[in-house]
Structure formats: structure tokens, C-alpha cells
Amino acid sequence: MTTTTVTAKGQVVIPSRIRRHLNIKRGTRLCVVEKNNSILLQPLTEEYFEKAAGVLKGKTSLRVLLEERRREQEIEDRKWRKS
């Protein structure tokens, strides 16, 4: 079992062995999930999105999902600029 400490700013260090194993590098985004009094950190890597895309009907590619997300973000940005 590996332990880490929470800093005054609420930060934690993920041990290097785990970072290497999960290919977590500087700038890697993490999904934080609270479940059953536990905290799950899921790295949002390209591999994660490829696996997630595989469960969608029609096996939509990561490229298509990212393009959809970009278009949705542009629409949201335009709405905010108008208000």
C-alpha cells in the first residue's frame, strides 16, 4: 500500500510508480469521482477516450467525439458573448 499526504492547498502527489504505470504526465487531466466514501482519480488519457468510444453504438471514433465537443463549445462560447 502506498500513501500520500494532502497539502494545505488540497493537493496530493501521485507516487511516481503509479504515474509511470498509468502514463500520467504533467498536464494530464484527471476525473475525480466520489463513491462509497472513496475518491477515484481516473486519468483522462487518449486511451481512456478510445475505450469509452468503443462502448458507444456505432463505435464512434475519438476524433468524431472531439470534433463534436469542439462544436458544442463554440456554440456555448457564442451564447456567453451575446449575453
Summary of the structure (lengths in Angstrom):
residues: 83
radius of gyration: 17.1
end to end distance: 51.0
largest distance: 52.0
contacts: 144
relative contact order: 0.08
helix: 43%
strand: 14%
